[in-house]
């Protein structure tokens, strides 16, 4: 995989800095959703930055004009999926979406490094126990 990415050295870890790391998604989506399962693969740093525009840009393919998302703007967005409904619900209630960073160690037999274990809260959510 390292060579496919054009890397000259082996990667020890991968990072994802995205709204997809926002823990609110665990409460809004089914535990077996691809997004929740993707998020559960990562350990998470404590960083977070408000970015309400990111999920709107990626899910709805719309640009947000300004820092505030108006209720009129939210009313125009489709709400056909649980993800779309969740994004609109969070913003409509006055809460925000956050960009966070997650990381996981790459398994490498030559170094003996193995992927880190899935965080307990993610395992519980994945098993429907949360």
C-alpha positions in Angstrom: 0.0 0.0 0.0 2.9 2.4 0.8 4.2 2.2 -2.8 0.7 2.6 -4.2 0.5 5.9 -2.3 4.0 6.9 -3.7 5.7 6.7 -0.3 9.4 5.9 -0.2 9.2 4.6 3.4 6.7 2.4 5.2 3.9 4.2 6.9 3.6 3.5 10.7 0.2 5.1 11.1 -2.6 6.7 9.2 -4.5 9.8 10.3 -7.9 11.2 9.4 -8.7 14.8 10.2 -12.4 15.2 9.3 -15.9 15.8 10.5 -16.2 12.0 10.1 -14.4 11.8 13.4 -17.1 13.7 15.3 -18.4 11.5 18.1 -22.0 12.7 17.6 -22.2 10.4 14.6 -22.2 7.4 16.9 -25.4 8.6 18.5 -27.1 9.6 15.2 -26.3 6.6 13.0 -26.9 2.9 13.3 -24.0 1.0 14.9 -23.5 -1.0 11.8 -23.3 2.0 9.5 -20.1 2.3 7.4 -19.3 5.7 9.0 -19.5 4.4 12.6 -17.5 1.4 11.7 -14.9 3.5 9.9 -14.7 5.9 12.9 -14.3 2.9 15.3 -11.1 1.9 13.6 -9.3 5.0 15.0 -8.0 6.2 18.3 -8.9 9.9 18.7 -6.9 12.9 19.7 -8.6 15.4 21.9 -8.5 18.2 19.2 -11.7 19.6 17.9 -12.7 22.6 15.9 -16.2 23.7 14.9 -16.8 23.3 11.2 -20.5 23.2 10.4 -19.8 23.8 6.7 -17.8 20.5 6.2 -20.6 18.0 6.5 -22.9 20.2 4.4 -20.3 20.5 1.7 -19.6 16.8 1.6 -23.1 15.3 2.2 -25.3 17.9 0.5 -22.8 19.3 -2.0 -23.8 22.8 -0.9 -21.8 25.8 0.2 -22.6 27.6 3.4 -22.5 31.4 3.2 -21.0 32.7 6.5 -20.4 31.2 9.9 -24.0 30.7 10.8 -26.3 28.2 9.2 -29.8 29.6 9.0 -33.0 27.6 9.6 -34.2 28.6 6.2 -31.1 27.1 4.7 -31.5 23.9 6.7 -35.2 23.6 5.6 -34.0 23.4 1.9 -31.7 20.4 2.5 -33.0 16.9 1.7 -33.5 14.6 4.7 -33.7 11.3 3.0 -31.1 9.4 4.9 -30.2 9.1 8.6 -27.0 10.9 8.0 -28.8 13.9 6.3 -31.4 14.0 9.0 -28.7 13.9 11.7 -26.7 16.7 10.2 -29.8 18.9 9.9 -30.9 17.9 13.4 -27.6 18.9 15.1 -27.5 22.2 13.4 -31.2 22.9 13.8 -30.9 22.4 17.6 -28.1 25.0 17.8 -25.3 22.5 18.2 -22.3 22.3 15.9 -20.3 19.8 13.9 -16.6 19.3 14.8 -13.5 18.3 12.9 -11.3 16.0 14.9 -8.3 13.8 14.2 -8.2 10.1 14.5 -5.3 7.7 13.9 -4.5 4.0 13.8 -1.2 2.1 13.6 -0.5 0.1 10.5 0.1 -3.5 10.9 3.7 -4.3 9.8 5.1 -7.9 10.2 8.7 -6.6 9.7 8.5 -4.4 12.8 6.1 -6.5 14.9 3.8 -3.5 15.2 0.1 -4.5 15.1 -2.9 -2.3 14.8 -4.1 -0.8 18.1 -7.1 -2.4 19.7 -10.5 -0.7 19.0 -11.5 1.7 21.8 -13.9 0.0 24.2 -16.7 2.6 23.6 -16.5 1.9 19.9 -16.6 -1.9 20.4 -19.7 -1.5 22.6 -21.4 0.7 20.0 -20.5 -1.7 17.3 -22.0 -4.6 19.3 -25.1 -2.6 20.2 -24.2 -2.4 23.9 -23.7 1.4 24.2 
